[in-house]
Structures are given as structure tokens and as C-alpha cells.
């Protein structure tokens, strides 16, 4: 038997059509808000792309400025005194180290000033510190090295060299206690992987102070603990002119009180 259609139901609006109609009516009623939302989304997308373009442009300009300063930093100094005095210096060279490092430092400081938001600013701070150290502007060198460490962090590639630079600046000023503290930093976390660098400089300080046996002891410890160190060869050479000393013997594990306690408990059990 054929199913009879309920005309009353046929006259009722379809659910999908009703939903669509309500959506259209809502959109018409709130069209201003919808347009504003679409514009806001569009502006956000444009803003993201604009920021990325700005950041890329900033990094490119900063890198170019850094490369210019780096070229000066690596430039040769003329070896002919007469040529230097006459002012006839070949292009790309400098009449004195101070002249070269002053020009390089100006370049690195310009990177810091003009491109402060770039990632390469940290490197500029480090190299500005190196320039100041070579010009014997020790306080400024320390300032730049400290800024580098604060910005780049102790795990950065040049962190240990920055600490070494700070120590060297203090040492040149005759502030030996401060210098020792910095060299000691290299023997501890987070710089422990550069312990041999700290030991080497501490040994040199002892030798300069006339503490020959203390210097020899540190050099011998460096030789024993860091056989692959870049400072090993010089440490060995210096040991040839220093007094012969013996390294302290390592603690005997069998004589350690804790070891004896464990052994006694094992025997009692």
C-alpha cells in the first residue's frame, strides 16, 4: 500500500533550509562585524609577513655592517715605518694596530647601535671587546665582554673567550685577584669544558709572581688531566725551565672511611 504523504508535514519548512535561512539572516544582520573580522584577519596575515620581511631585512643589513667591521679587524698593518709616517698607506691596510682596532671597534659599535634587534649584535659586542682589549681600554673591554655573556649566554661559542678576555683586562690593570676569579670561572660550570684554559692562565700568573713550584704543579696537572689540550705543548715547554715537583697522589679507595665501612658491613653479613 502506497505511503500517504502528510500534507501538513510537507508544508513545514525543511530543517536545512531553515538553518541556511537563519545563517543568511544572521550574516546580514552582523555584516559589519563580519567584514571587520575579515579585515582584522587580513591585517594580521599582512603583519606577519611584514614582520618577517623586516626581520630578514634587519639581519641582512646587520650582517653586511658586521662583515665590513670584520674586514677591518682582519686587515693588515703596514710594516714599513717610512710609509706609515708619510701617511701613504695602501688601501685596506692601517698604519698601526691601534688605528686598525679603533676603526674596527667603531664599526662593531655601529652594528650594536643601528641593528640592536639583530642576532649578530652579540658577536659585535664580543669583537668590540676584543678591539678595546688590544687598545688597552680595559674597562670598556670588560664592559663589552660582560654584555656579550649576558646576551649570548654561557653556552655560546665565544663565552669562554669572553671570560678569558675579562680576566686578561683585569690582569693588565694589575687587579690580580679579580683576574684569578675569572680564570677560576673557566674551571667550573658552566665553563668546565674549558678547564685547561683556566689552568694554563693560572699557572702563568703563578710563574710571573715568582711561585715557580705552584706554576709547575698546575702545568703538570694540566698535562695529566688534559692530554689533548691546545695548551699542552706550551705547558710542557714551560715545565723544562720550572722546578721538578711531584703531583699529589690520588686518594686510595681502599683507605677511604666510607669504603672501609661498606667492607666491614659485607664481612659482618
PESULSUL-V763234 format. One record per residue. N is the residue number from 1. RES is the residue in one small letter. OMEGA is omega in whole degrees, -180 to 180 (NA if undefined). D_LAST is the distance of its C-alpha to the last C-alpha in whole Angstrom. Layout:
BEGIN
N&RES&OMEGA&D_LAST ; N&RES&OMEGA&D_LAST
END
This chain:
BEGIN
1&x&-177&96 ; 2&x&180&96 ; 3&x&179&94 ; 4&x&178&96 ; 5&x&177&95 ; 6&x&-177&95 ; 7&x&179&97 ; 8&x&179&96 ; 9&x&179&92 ; 10&x&-179&94 ; 11&x&179&95 ; 12&x&-179&92 ; 13&x&176&90 ; 14&x&-177&88 ; 15&x&-179&84 ; 16&x&-179&84 ; 17&x&179&87 ; 18&x&-180&87 ; 19&x&180&83 ; 20&x&-178&85 ; 21&x&180&88 ; 22&x&180&86 ; 23&x&179&84 ; 24&x&180&87 ; 25&x&179&88 ; 26&x&-180&85 ; 27&x&179&85 ; 28&x&-179&89 ; 29&x&-176&88 ; 30&x&-176&85 ; 31&x&180&86 ; 32&x&180&86 ; 33&x&179&83 ; 34&x&179&82 ; 35&x&179&84 ; 36&x&179&82 ; 37&x&179&79 ; 38&x&178&80 ; 39&x&-180&81 ; 40&x&178&78 ; 41&x&178&76 ; 42&x&179&78 ; 43&x&179&78 ; 44&x&178&74 ; 45&x&178&74 ; 46&x&-180&77 ; 47&x&179&75 ; 48&x&180&72 ; 49&x&179&74 ; 50&x&180&75 ; 51&x&179&72 ; 52&x&178&71 ; 53&x&180&74 ; 54&x&-179&74 ; 55&x&179&70 ; 56&x&179&71 ; 57&x&179&74 ; 58&x&-179&72 ; 59&x&180&70 ; 60&x&179&72 ; 61&x&179&74 ; 62&x&180&71 ; 63&x&179&70 ; 64&x&179&74 ; 65&x&179&74 ; 66&x&-180&71 ; 67&x&178&72 ; 68&x&179&75 ; 69&x&179&73 ; 70&x&179&70 ; 71&x&177&73 ; 72&x&-180&75 ; 73&x&-178&71 ; 74&x&-176&71 ; 75&x&179&75 ; 76&x&173&76 ; 77&x&-177&77 ; 78&x&-179&81 ; 79&x&-178&80 ; 80&x&-178&84 ; 81&x&-179&85 ; 82&x&179&88 ; 83&x&-180&88 ; 84&x&-179&86 ; 85&x&-179&88 ; 86&x&-179&91 ; 87&x&180&89 ; 88&x&-178&90 ; 89&x&-179&86 ; 90&x&179&86 ; 91&x&180&85 ; 92&x&177&81 ; 93&x&-179&80 ; 94&x&-176&80 ; 95&x&-179&81 ; 96&x&177&78 ; 97&x&-180&75 ; 98&x&179&75 ; 99&x&-180&78 ; 100&x&-176&76 ; 101&x&175&73 ; 102&x&179&75 ; 103&x&180&77 ; 104&x&180&73 ; 105&x&176&72 ; 106&x&180&75 ; 107&x&180&74 ; 108&x&179&71 ; 109&x&176&71 ; 110&x&175&74 ; 111&x&-179&72 ; 112&x&-177&69 ; 113&x&-173&73 ; 114&x&-174&74 ; 115&x&-175&71 ; 116&x&-178&69 ; 117&x&-177&67 ; 118&x&-179&67 ; 119&x&-176&63 ; 120&x&180&65 ; 121&x&180&65 ; 122&x&179&62 ; 123&x&179&63 ; 124&x&178&66 ; 125&x&180&64 ; 126&x&-177&62 ; 127&x&174&65 ; 128&x&176&67 ; 129&x&178&64 ; 130&x&179&64 ; 131&x&-179&68 ; 132&x&179&68 ; 133&x&-180&65 ; 134&x&176&68 ; 135&x&180&71 ; 136&x&172&69 ; 137&x&-166&69 ; 138&x&180&65 ; 139&x&179&65 ; 140&x&177&66 ; 141&x&179&64 ; 142&x&180&61 ; 143&x&-179&63 ; 144&x&180&63 ; 145&x&179&59 ; 146&x&178&58 ; 147&x&177&60 ; 148&x&-179&59 ; 149&x&179&55 ; 150&x&-176&56 ; 151&x&-174&58 ; 152&x&179&56 ; 153&x&-177&52 ; 154&x&-179&50 ; 155&x&-178&49 ; 156&x&-172&53 ; 157&x&-175&54 ; 158&x&-175&55 ; 159&x&-179&53 ; 160&x&178&51 ; 161&x&176&55 ; 162&x&177&56 ; 163&x&177&53 ; 164&x&179&54 ; 165&x&177&58 ; 166&x&180&57 ; 167&x&-180&55 ; 168&x&179&58 ; 169&x&178&61 ; 170&x&-179&59 ; 171&x&179&59 ; 172&x&178&63 ; 173&x&-178&63 ; 174&x&179&62 ; 175&x&-169&59 ; 176&x&179&56 ; 177&x&178&53 ; 178&x&179&54 ; 179&x&180&54 ; 180&x&179&51 ; 181&x&-180&49 ; 182&x&178&51 ; 183&x&177&49 ; 184&x&178&46 ; 185&x&-178&46 ; 186&x&180&46 ; 187&x&-175&43 ; 188&x&174&41 ; 189&x&5&41 ; 190&x&-177&43 ; 191&x&-171&45 ; 192&x&180&42 ; 193&x&178&43 ; 194&x&-178&46 ; 195&x&-179&44 ; 196&x&178&45 ; 197&x&178&49 ; 198&x&-180&48 ; 199&x&-179&46 ; 200&x&-178&49 ; 201&x&177&52 ; 202&x&177&50 ; 203&x&178&50 ; 204&x&179&53 ; 205&x&178&54 ; 206&x&180&52 ; 207&x&179&54 ; 208&x&180&57 ; 209&x&179&56 ; 210&x&179&56 ; 211&x&-171&52 ; 212&x&-178&52 ; 213&x&178&49 ; 214&x&178&47 ; 215&x&-180&49 ; 216&x&-180&48 ; 217&x&-179&44 ; 218&x&179&45 ; 219&x&179&47 ; 220&x&177&44 ; 221&x&177&41 ; 222&x&-179&44 ; 223&x&-178&44 ; 224&x&-174&40 ; 225&x&-175&39 ; 226&x&-178&42 ; 227&x&180&44 ; 228&x&-175&46 ; 229&x&176&47 ; 230&x&-179&51 ; 231&x&-174&51 ; 232&x&-176&49 ; 233&x&180&53 ; 234&x&177&54 ; 235&x&179&51 ; 236&x&179&51 ; 237&x&-179&55 ; 238&x&179&54 ; 239&x&-179&51 ; 240&x&-179&54 ; 241&x&179&56 ; 242&x&179&53 ; 243&x&177&51 ; 244&x&179&48 ; 245&x&178&45 ; 246&x&176&41 ; 247&x&177&39 ; 248&x&-180&36 ; 249&x&178&33 ; 250&x&-179&30 ; 251&x&180&27 ; 252&x&-178&24 ; 253&x&-178&21 ; 254&x&-179&19 ; 255&x&-179&21 ; 256&x&-177&20 ; 257&x&-179&18 ; 258&x&178&17 ; 259&x&180&16 ; 260&x&179&14 ; 261&x&179&12 ; 262&x&-179&11 ; 263&x&-180&10 ; 264&x&180&9 ; 265&x&180&6 ; 266&x&179&5 ; 267&x&-180&5 ; 268&x&179&4 ; 269&x&NA&0
END
